[in-house]
Each structure stands twice: as C-alpha cells, then as structure tokens.
Amino acid sequence: MRWPDDAKNWPLTAYSRRVLHRPHRWHIQEHGEGPLILLIHGAGGATQSFRGLFPILAQTHHVVAVDLPGQGFTQLGAQQRCGLDHVSEDLLSLCRNQGWTPDIVVGHSAGVAIALRMWELGMRPTRGIVGINAALGNFKGVAGWLFPMMAKALAATPFSAGVFAGTSTRSSVRNLVQGTGSKIDQDGLELYYRLTTDKGHVDATLSMMAQWSLDSLVARLGHIDAPVHLITGLDDKAVPPKVSRDAVQSLPHGKLTELSGLGHLAHEEDPVTFAQLITQT
C-alpha cells in the first residue's frame, strides 16, 4: 500500500511514522508511556489488526506496532527476505536501531513464530512472549505439501498477485474472515478488503507463504526458555487450538489460556479481554 495516498481513514495514523532501516522502509505506529509492548501481526494482516487493542494498551504502556515487510504500509526492500529467519532478523535489527527493549512481545498467528525466533536471535523481553492463536504447526496431510507449493507457484507467476487483488470482493473477504471462526465489525471487514485488493500487499503475503518454514523452530521449542503465554480462541478454524496445546507441552515455561466463542481474529473480537491478559502476563 502507498503511503500516504492509501492511508486515508486507516486506524491510528496519528501515531504512524516511517523509518528507512535497510532493507525495508518500515511503517510503525508508536504511542504511550511505560513498559514497552511490541505487537507483531500475522501473515496477510497489518497494524490495523491491533486497532482495538493498541489504544487500550497505550493507556499504561509504550506500545509499538509494525507492518511486516511488504505488508500494510511497509515497503519491501528485498523480495527474498520474507521467510521466518529473514523477517525475524530484519525486525530485530529495526528494534535495535530504534532502541526498543520490549517488556512484552505479542504475536498473532505467524507473528508468534517471529517473536519466538527473535528470542532465539537475542531479544529478551523481560516479561516474555504472548501468542494469540499461534501458528506453530505445519499443515497436515495433503495440505502440508499442497499449500506451500501453491504459494510458491503464485509468488513466481507474473501478475498472479494482481489477479488476486483485482478479483477480491467484499463478499469474498467476508467469507474468508467468517471461515476463520471470527466475527468482526463492518469497519474491520473493510480494512481487510483494502489489504486484499492491494497488489503489493498480496504479493508480499504470497512471498511470505512461499518462503515460510516452521520445521526447525518447532523442533527447537524445547530449548526456548522464555516465559510464553499462548492464548487460543476455541472457535479458531484457521489454526486449531490443538496447535497451541501441543506447543505448550514443548515450551519449558509455556502457559495456555483458552477462550470460548472467539476465532482466529480473537483479539479483534474482544480487545478488552486481551489487553487484560497481556498486561497481567
């Protein structure tokens, strides 16, 4: 998405700024005073995912939310740096450049894997990591090889992102969100529609999917001695709650909270409850 042309009516742009820290030009939202909370969105999302949570946390904390490379308003500087290791390295480098020392790192979905990998690379949030519907398991069976192959094929095919963005409709976005088990308001659906109709955002998301691999990280969960609080919505249809249950069994200092009636975008459905759980971590 283009800054500032596409930023009209985008949530919380009063707290937005852009930082060129190679290889990317990052979009950052930052507000509040106190212990620092870093928010990392999932694949295909952007800072808008925290539009309800961010202002609540900022009442008592210094809160930073960042668009991942190529997604939202962060300009991708290197197409090949969309995988887990590269994104984690680049985000950690940005944090060090900005002098951010998080008290808590909060990740949603794929953002949880990034938070854990950043811990391995040397980031040590003093109160630990909070994971929301953590995507810490690969697809099983046929989907395990079919989905990555599709993403790689789409990412390598000229115009594929443009075709996807050009054919996305408000109805298809509503069906996609409902398919995750979540119910969000019309404003939230409109924001996802704007993301899915932007070629650059779609292209970066496809590149992230194509380059993503969790096998090594999942195999090392037993060596990650961070305090990790995983929160899962029991209605999540995108990442089954069993993924978080299994991960907690491997994490030396893992804790699990399960919430009924919430899907994959649980923090968008009930930001008040998530703010309480995060600040009590």
C-alpha positions in Angstrom: 0.0 0.0 0.0 1.2 3.5 -0.8 2.0 6.0 2.0 0.4 8.4 2.5 -2.0 8.1 -0.5 -3.8 4.9 0.8 -3.7 6.0 4.5 -7.0 7.9 4.5 -9.2 6.5 7.2 -6.6 3.9 8.2 -6.7 3.3 12.0 -4.4 5.2 14.3 -2.4 7.0 11.7 -1.9 9.9 14.2 0.7 7.6 15.7 2.3 6.5 12.4 5.7 7.2 11.1 8.0 5.6 8.5 11.6 4.5 9.1 14.1 3.6 6.4 16.2 0.8 8.0 17.6 -1.4 5.3 16.5 -3.4 3.6 12.9 -2.1 4.1 11.1 1.2 4.7 9.0 0.4 7.7 5.6 1.6 8.8 5.5 2.0 12.6 2.8 3.0 15.0 4.0 4.1 18.4 2.2 5.7 21.4 2.1 5.7 25.2 4.5 5.7 28.1 5.7 2.9 30.4 7.0 -0.6 29.8 7.2 -1.4 26.1 4.9 -3.8 24.3 5.8 -4.8 20.7 2.9 -6.0 18.6 3.5 -8.3 15.6 0.7 -9.1 13.2 0.1 -12.3 11.3 0.5 -13.1 7.6 -1.8 -11.0 5.4 -2.6 -8.5 8.1 -1.1 -5.2 9.2 -1.2 -2.8 12.1 -5.0 -2.5 11.6 -5.3 -5.9 13.3 -4.5 -4.1 16.6 -6.8 -1.1 16.1 -8.8 -2.0 19.2 -6.0 -3.4 21.3 -3.4 -0.7 20.7 -5.2 2.2 22.3 -6.1 0.2 25.4 -2.6 -0.9 26.0 -1.2 2.6 25.3 -3.1 3.9 28.4 -0.5 2.2 30.6 2.3 1.1 28.3 4.6 2.3 25.5 3.2 0.4 22.5 4.8 -0.2 19.2 3.1 -2.0 16.2 5.0 -2.6 13.0 3.8 -3.7 9.5 5.8 -6.7 8.3 7.9 -6.3 5.2 5.8 -5.6 2.1 2.6 -5.8 4.1 0.4 -2.9 5.0 2.5 0.3 4.5 6.0 -1.2 5.0 7.8 -1.1 1.7 9.6 -4.4 0.9 13.2 -3.8 0.1 14.2 -7.4 -0.8 11.8 -10.0 -2.2 13.9 -12.9 -0.9 13.7 -11.7 2.8 10.1 -12.8 3.5 10.8 -16.1 5.3 10.8 -16.6 9.1 14.5 -16.2 9.6 14.9 -13.1 7.5 11.8 -11.3 8.8 12.9 -12.0 12.3 16.4 -10.8 11.7 15.2 -7.6 10.0 12.6 -6.8 12.7 15.2 -7.4 15.4 17.6 -5.1 13.6 14.9 -2.4 13.4 14.2 -2.8 17.2 17.9 -2.3 18.0 18.1 0.7 15.6 15.1 2.3 17.4 16.3 1.5 20.9 13.3 -0.6 21.7 13.7 -3.1 24.5 10.3 -4.8 24.9 8.9 -5.7 28.2 6.4 -8.0 26.3 6.3 -9.1 22.7 2.8 -10.0 21.4 2.4 -12.0 18.2 -0.7 -13.0 16.4 -0.7 -16.2 14.3 2.6 -16.2 12.3 3.7 -13.3 14.4 4.2 -15.7 17.3 6.8 -17.7 15.3 8.6 -14.4 14.6 8.5 -13.5 18.3 10.0 -16.9 19.3 12.7 -16.7 16.6 13.6 -13.2 17.7 14.1 -14.6 21.2 16.5 -17.2 19.8 18.3 -14.3 18.0 18.9 -12.4 21.2 15.7 -10.4 22.0 14.9 -10.9 25.7 11.5 -9.3 26.6 11.7 -9.1 30.4 8.1 -10.4 30.9 8.1 -12.8 28.0 6.0 -13.5 24.9 2.3 -13.6 24.4 1.0 -15.6 21.5 -2.5 -15.2 20.1 -3.7 -18.2 18.1 -0.1 -19.2 17.5 0.6 -20.7 14.0 3.3 -23.1 15.3 2.3 -26.2 13.3 2.6 -27.0 9.6 -0.5 -28.2 7.7 -1.1 -31.9 7.9 -1.6 -34.4 5.1 -2.1 -33.2 1.6 -2.3 -29.6 2.7 1.2 -29.9 4.1 2.7 -30.0 0.6 -0.1 -28.5 -1.5 -0.4 -25.1 0.2 3.3 -24.2 0.2 3.5 -25.4 -3.5 0.5 -23.2 -4.4 2.1 -20.2 -2.6 5.4 -20.7 -4.4 3.7 -21.1 -7.8 1.6 -18.0 -7.3 4.5 -16.0 -6.0 6.6 -17.0 -9.0 3.9 -16.3 -11.6 3.8 -12.9 -13.2 0.5 -11.0 -12.5 -0.8 -13.6 -10.0 -0.9 -11.1 -7.1 -2.5 -8.5 -9.4 -5.2 -11.1 -10.5 -5.9 -12.0 -6.9 -6.1 -8.3 -5.8 -8.2 -7.5 -8.8 -10.8 -10.2 -8.2 -11.1 -9.8 -4.4 -14.6 -8.6 -3.4 -16.2 -7.5 -0.2 -18.2 -10.7 -0.2 -15.2 -12.9 -0.6 -13.4 -11.1 2.2 -16.4 -11.5 4.5 -16.5 -15.3 3.7 -12.7 -15.5 4.3 -13.0 -13.9 7.7 -16.0 -16.0 8.7 -14.0 -19.1 7.6 -11.5 -18.3 10.4 -14.3 -18.6 13.0 -14.3 -14.9 13.8 -17.0 -12.2 13.7 -15.7 -8.7 13.3 -17.5 -5.5 12.5 -18.0 -3.9 9.1 -15.2 -1.4 9.6 -12.8 -4.3 10.2 -14.0 -6.2 7.1 -13.5 -3.1 5.0 -9.9 -2.8 6.2 -9.2 -6.4 5.2 -10.8 -5.7 1.8 -8.4 -2.8 1.3 -5.5 -5.0 2.1 -6.6 -7.9 -0.2 -7.2 -5.5 -3.1 -3.6 -4.1 -2.9 -1.3 -5.9 -5.3 1.9 -5.1 -3.3 0.4 -6.4 0.0 -0.9 -9.6 -1.7 2.5 -10.1 -3.4 4.4 -9.8 -0.2 2.0 -12.1 1.6 2.4 -14.8 -1.1 6.2 -14.4 -0.9 6.0 -14.9 2.9 3.9 -18.0 2.5 6.2 -19.4 -0.2 9.4 -18.8 1.9 7.8 -19.8 5.3 9.1 -23.0 7.1 8.4 -23.8 10.7 10.0 -27.3 11.0 13.3 -26.1 12.6 11.6 -23.7 15.0 9.0 -26.3 16.1 11.8 -28.8 16.7 13.6 -26.3 18.9 10.7 -25.3 21.1 12.0 -27.3 24.0 15.1 -25.1 24.0 13.2 -21.8 24.2 13.2 -20.9 27.8 11.2 -17.7 27.5 8.0 -17.2 29.5 5.4 -17.9 26.8 1.7 -17.4 27.3 -0.3 -18.8 24.4 -4.0 -17.7 24.1 -6.2 -19.5 21.8 -9.8 -19.0 20.7 -11.7 -22.2 20.8 -13.6 -21.3 17.6 -10.5 -20.8 15.6 -10.9 -22.5 12.2 -7.6 -21.3 10.7 -5.2 -22.6 13.4 -6.9 -25.3 15.6 -6.5 -24.9 19.4 -4.6 -28.2 19.4 -1.6 -26.4 17.9 -1.3 -24.2 21.0 -1.9 -27.1 23.3 0.9 -29.1 21.6 3.3 -26.1 21.6 2.8 -25.5 25.4 3.7 -29.1 26.1 7.1 -28.5 24.4 7.8 -25.0 25.8 9.7 -25.2 29.2 7.8 -22.1 30.5 4.7 -22.3 28.5 1.2 -21.3 29.7 -2.1 -21.8 27.9 -5.4 -19.8 28.1 -8.4 -21.0 26.1 -11.3 -18.6 25.3 -14.7 -19.8 24.2 -16.7 -18.0 21.5 -13.7 -16.5 19.7 -12.0 -17.3 16.4 -8.7 -16.7 14.7 -9.0 -12.9 15.0 -9.9 -13.2 18.7 -8.0 -10.0 19.7 -10.1 -8.0 17.2 -13.3 -9.5 18.5 -12.5 -8.8 22.2 -9.6 -6.4 22.7 -10.5 -5.6 26.3 -10.0 -9.2 27.4 -6.8 -9.5 25.5 -5.5 -6.2 27.0 -6.1 -7.6 30.4 -4.4 -10.9 29.7 -1.4 -9.2 28.1 -0.8 -6.7 30.9 -1.2 -9.4 33.5 1.4 -11.6 31.9 
